[in-house]
Amino acid sequence: MFDVGKRIKILREREGLSMEQLAERVGVSKVSVHKWEAGKGDNMRSSHVKKVAEVFGVTPAYLLGFEGKQTVAVDIEHPASSEERMLVYLYKL
């Protein structure tokens, strides 16, 4: 299953944000963002999930993997990375 950390990293990189910049926008430390992306975000506060989703223009349900067909800007014809290919695959489900 595609996890929250991978989604956060893909979205962060797509927006051209550093971990520090995302942390600042959400109101957490860079260490928190690193933990989320490393898959240790199981105890992410709901307020942080909501803020991260707002930063990237997605729903909290999408970020958590409950919505599989959220629109995300990915070049479907030429995905740039394995993560983007996974998003294209998930979108097509």
C-alpha positions, -999 to +999 in steps of 0.1 A: +000+000+000+012+035-008+019+052+025+014+088+037+051+095+039+056+087+002+027+109-007+040+138+013+075+135-002+061+133-038+039+163-032+066+183-014+092+177-042+066+185-069+060+218-052+097+224-050+096+227-012+124+217+011+116+199+043+123+231+062+098+250+041+070+225+045+077+223+082+074+261+084+041+261+065+027+234+087+041+247+120+063+217+129+100+210+130+120+196+100+125+165+121+087+159+121+086+162+083+115+138+080+098+113+103+066+115+082+084+109+050+104+080+066+071+063+073+070+071+110+040+093+107+015+069+122+009+093+150+005+124+129-019+148+145-051+154+126-044+191+126-011+184+109-027+161+083-052+189+075-024+216+072-003+194+050-033+186+028-040+223+025-005+232+015-007+207-014-043+213-024-054+177-017-079+163+008-068+148+041-085+116+029-063+115-002-032+122+019-040+093+042-048+069+013-085+067+017-092+084-017-075+068-046-087+091-073-076+125-061-064+147-089-027+153-086-006+170-113+014+142-128+024+138-164+005+106-171+022+100-204+057+105-190+059+102-152+093+113-140+099+090-111+089+056-097+067+074-072+049+093-099+044+060-118+028+046-087+005+076-084-005+071-121-012+035-113-032+043-082-051+070-101-061+045-128-075+021-102 
